Amino acid sequence: MVDFEEVVLQRHSTRLFLRDKPVPNELVTEALALATRAPSNSNIQPWQVVIASGPARDRLVEALLAEADAGAPRVPVLPPEFAHFRRDLGSLVYGAMGVPRHDAEARRLAVRRNWEFFRAPMAGIVCMHRDLDFVDSLGVGMFLQTFLLGLTARGLGSCVQVSIAGYPDTVREQLGIGPDMRVLCGIAIGYPDPDFPANAVHVPRNALDQNVVFLQS
Ligand SMILES: Cc1cc2nc3c(=O)[nH]c(=O)nc-3n(C[C@H](O)[C@H](O)[C@H](O)COP(=O)(O)O)c2cc1C
């Protein structure tokens, strides 16, 4: 039994995987089964997940890369007051990758790896029924975090990716996902490349009092 706190602290996003080290299906199934213990509104269990590996994953990557080369993804734009988080994250992660701040081409190529699932041999797609409300995406999020922790406890790396949801029609078409499903995000799953410096980055968090208020009187 791995210590819970250790797993929470160990989990972080992996942005380059060992392409040729296969992910055992049973480890992912165990982590998924754990994740289904997540709470959800009226126990509706709103998460719908497609896991693609082998040729299914490769076809999806090929289609996504073609889309990425043809035009920008449709991802939600951050409101200006939150934009500095993305800038800070970019400096940390791309800095660790050795991508110079003003080298637009190097940055484009690094970002493009999103649509290769950072070379992970396993690609997950997380969906939710279109008729459900945003409150139900909380249940999906809880499922997702437990899934990530279950993967971490089994020695697997992961990265949640809104970038994949930037081309929802391609994802739907390649994986046979119906129009009743909203594509929320992708998730790259695999063994982290130990020689990729950005994989060692642990992104800092706000001080607790920036996000939490205790009122006692
Ligand atoms: C909903 C969601 C979408 C994300 N989308 C992306 C993405 O498209 N590309 C990426 O490299 N990381 C993505 N991430 C990873 C975040 O950048 C990362 O979780 C955050 O910076 C904290 O770092 P950590 O996961 O290493 O602790 C996403 C994470 C979440 C939860």
The ligand as a Gaussian input file, in Angstrom:
#p B3LYP/6-31G(d) Opt

LIG

0 1
 C       -8.478000      20.378000     -17.282000
 C       -6.991000      20.376000     -17.521000
 C       -6.510000      20.640000     -18.789000
 C       -5.129000      20.627000     -19.050000
 N       -4.684000      20.804000     -20.332000
 C       -3.363000      20.696000     -20.597000
 C       -2.892000      20.745000     -21.946000
 O       -3.670000      20.869000     -22.899000
 N       -1.564000      20.624000     -22.163000
 C       -0.667000      20.472000     -21.131000
 O        0.534000      20.375000     -21.398000
 N       -1.089000      20.403000     -19.838000
 C       -2.408000      20.495000     -19.553000
 N       -2.860000      20.368000     -18.265000
 C       -1.902000      20.160000     -17.169000
 C       -1.764000      21.419000     -16.318000
 O       -0.952000      22.358000     -16.985000
 C       -1.162000      21.008000     -14.971000
 O       -2.028000      20.139000     -14.309000
 C       -0.902000      22.199000     -14.051000
 O        0.025000      23.083000     -14.631000
 C       -0.358000      21.738000     -12.695000
 O        0.813000      20.973000     -12.880000
 P        0.929000      19.450000     -12.433000
 O       -0.172000      18.667000     -13.079000
 O        2.291000      19.046000     -12.931000
 O        0.834000      19.417000     -10.931000
 C       -4.223000      20.382000     -17.984000
 C       -4.718000      20.095000     -16.712000
 C       -6.086000      20.082000     -16.480000
 C       -6.607000      19.725000     -15.103000

